[in-house]
């Protein structure tokens, strides 16, 4: 059965457009979509605040309760990890959820935290690994460990103890061949930040928004919506400039792909961002035409079949900044996969 009605209701709830919510929606389907879009606790908070959709709110309540417990555990592990890194003189940039949760949400249980993401300088990578593994955190076994080192700029670690909290150490936000992000520039522009009294850094909002857009491209335009919510909140901060975001993306080689990501944002929430965003970071006509056969009519999706490898390769090709880089990118992917 179609879940279009529930999908439209989910988008309306997230924008608090209550007059657009169909009261005849199926609560179980609505809740399943909220979970898939990774916004279930935020949706529960909105429904409770507005006293709406009581059946759906009741089904979302235990999900939010679990989020509360999970986040407490993850934040406790985050504090331990930051203490271990600080003892080695490493002050990381807090990324994604561990950055935005205390700043952009009213309550710490309104957003899921899947893992801990920290960015360190490239020359601090091995010291960061050692700081954590000496305290019992586990690196992946071989050959997975080598795969991460050779195929990416991040390494997952697992906390000691019965509950394996995941932490990812990043030493770049880029990708070989695809992007050329100036990581030293990220640190130079980073803003002093604290997490429970521990001194860390957070990304400049322009860098963070540019990264969010590229991250959505790297995940092939999936259904997770919490990044869109956070994009809107970051872009609403005083002094924010879409022209600056475009300059960062152009320097990183990601302006074209980011334009497609913003086209998806506009489909989801047409009035979330000002027109200046789409002027500064446009969706090129040739990229839209190349991917037109993949376009989806579902309210949540920009493309169809994004879990299929051939679809992912087509999307990746359309998002490359320069089409002439495609042969090199494909060679890189083949070597990386081997």
Secondary structure as GFF3:
##gff-version 3
##sequence-region A 1 338
A	DSSP	alpha_helix	4	14	.	.	.	ID=ss1
A	DSSP	three_ten_helix	18	20	.	.	.	ID=ss2
A	DSSP	alpha_helix	27	36	.	.	.	ID=ss3
A	DSSP	alpha_helix	40	50	.	.	.	ID=ss4
A	DSSP	alpha_helix	54	87	.	.	.	ID=ss5
A	DSSP	beta_strand	93	94	.	.	.	ID=ss6
A	DSSP	alpha_helix	97	104	.	.	.	ID=ss7
A	DSSP	beta_strand	116	119	.	.	.	ID=ss8
A	DSSP	three_ten_helix	122	124	.	.	.	ID=ss9
A	DSSP	alpha_helix	125	133	.	.	.	ID=ss10
A	DSSP	beta_strand	138	139	.	.	.	ID=ss11
A	DSSP	alpha_helix	144	151	.	.	.	ID=ss12
A	DSSP	beta_strand	154	158	.	.	.	ID=ss13
A	DSSP	beta_strand	166	170	.	.	.	ID=ss14
A	DSSP	alpha_helix	183	189	.	.	.	ID=ss15
A	DSSP	beta_strand	191	195	.	.	.	ID=ss16
A	DSSP	beta_strand	198	202	.	.	.	ID=ss17
A	DSSP	alpha_helix	205	218	.	.	.	ID=ss18
A	DSSP	alpha_helix	226	235	.	.	.	ID=ss19
A	DSSP	alpha_helix	242	252	.	.	.	ID=ss20
A	DSSP	alpha_helix	255	268	.	.	.	ID=ss21
A	DSSP	alpha_helix	275	280	.	.	.	ID=ss22
A	DSSP	alpha_helix	285	290	.	.	.	ID=ss23
A	DSSP	three_ten_helix	292	294	.	.	.	ID=ss24
A	DSSP	alpha_helix	309	319	.	.	.	ID=ss25
A	DSSP	three_ten_helix	323	325	.	.	.	ID=ss26
A	DSSP	alpha_helix	326	337	.	.	.	ID=ss27
###
